[in-house]
Amino acid sequence: VCSSDLKDFHSAPRQLFSPTSKETVDQRKGKFQKRSEKTREELLRILNAPQVQRVQQMLLQMRGSRSLVEPDVAAAVGLSEAQVGRLRALFEEQTQRKWNEMIRAGKSPEDERPGPPASPLADPAIRAVLTPAQQAAFEQMVGRPFSGRPGPPPRPR
């Protein structure tokens, strides 16, 4: 990877989400989706099959158990519409509870420091919605825990 590629990697999102942009949110969203697809195609071109699988596993780990309600993940795990609905309600309840705790503590979202991601199925309430076979399927999709620091590459100097 050359330094000009890294400069573009870091500057493109800033341009897409710039508050001074005269584009509408939908236009910027469309550009972001095109950029994401271009990045995906480029990765598929340069990575071998095991590397692509590992990247997909790490992305699932970063999204955590909430990825279970995404249509492709739900289908791969074999979730019913009722299960997806229960998970959505559970995630909404968890989000509301977290916001209420932050408000009571006088904190803002910026005060929260993300720790290492927990196992996606660490929450017993989430496990209770899935059958053992579905839990095993999701754990296989997620793969072994990533031990590095997720995020973009360092900024070029």
N, C-alpha and C positions, 0 to 999 in steps of 0.2 A: 504494500500500500504506500503510495507516495504522499508527500506532505500536502500537495494541492487537493488530493482526494479527501484528506482529513479536514482541510479548511472548508471545503464544500460541505462535508458531513456536518460540521458545526454551524456553519452560517445559514444553511438552507432552512432549518426549523425556525431560526430567528426571523428570517424574512417572511416565512409563511404566517407567523403569529404576531407580526409587528402591529402594535396598536395604531401606527401611522399609515398602515396599508389602506388603500382606497377600495380594496376588494371586499365583497360581502363575505360573511362567514361561510356560506355555501361554496363560494368560489375558492376560498382558502382551503376548505375541507376537501374539495375536489382535487386541488393541487397536492395536498398532503397525501391523499389516497393514491394519486398517480406516482408520487415520489416513493411511497411505501411499496407499491407494486414493482417499480423499477429496482428498488433495493432488493426486494425478494427475488426477482429474476436474476439479478447479478449474483446474489448468494447461491442460488441454485446452479448457476453456471460455474462457480469456482469451488464449491464444496462437494465432497463426495457424499454418498448416501448416508453413511454413519454420522458424518458431521452435520448433515441437514437434520437428521433425527435428533441429535443431541441439542441443536439450537432450538428445535421445536419443544423438546423437554424443558429446557431452561426457560423458554418463554411461558410455558404452562406453570412452572414453579413461581415465576415472578407474578403472574396473574392470580395464582393461588386457587382456592376452592371456588371463587366466584366465576372462574372459567367454566364451571359445570353448567351454567345456564346459557352459554354460547351454543348456538344450534349445532355446530360441527362436533363440539366436545360432548354435548348431551347425547347426540346420535351415536357417537363412537362408544360411549359408556353404556348406552342402552337405557337412558332415562325416559320415563313416561312424561307426558305433559303435566300430569298431576305432581310428579316429583319435581319437575322444573319450577312449577308454581310454588311449591312448598319451599324450595331453596331460595327463590326470589324473595318471598315473604320473610324468610329467616335473615337473608342478607340485608334487607331493608330495616328490619328490627335491630340488627347489630349496628348498622350505620347510625340509626337514630339514637341508640343507647350511647354510642361513642360520642356523638355530637353533644348530647345532654351532659355527659361526664366532662367534656372539655369546657362547656359553658359554665357548669358549676365550679370548675377549677379555675375559671378565668383564663383559659388558654385559647390560642388560635391554632388552626391547622399548621401554620408555620412553626409552632413550638414543638410539634411532634417530630421526633427523630425516628425514622424507620429503622427497626432492628433487622436482624437476619430473618428472612421469611420462615415462618413455622411450617411444619409439614402441612400440605394442603388439607389433609383429613384429620388434623389434630383435634378439631372441635367435635365433641361427641354428638352435638345437635345435628351437624352436617352428616356425620357417619350414620345417624339414625334414619336419615332419609334414603340412604343407598343400601342396596342389598350387599351381602359379602362379595358376590361376583362383580357387582358394579364398582365396589371399592377397589378390588384387585385390578380391574380394567383401568381405572383412573390412575392408580399407583404405578401401573406399568407404563401408561402414557407419560406420566411425570418423570419417571426414571430416577436415577440416584441423585441425591441432593447436590446442587452446585455449591462448591466450597469457596469460590472466588468472590470478587466484588462485582455485581452486575452493573452495567451502565455503559455509556459510550466510551470510546477510547480517549486517552488524554488529549488535551488541546495541543496542536502543533506549536512549536516555538518560533 
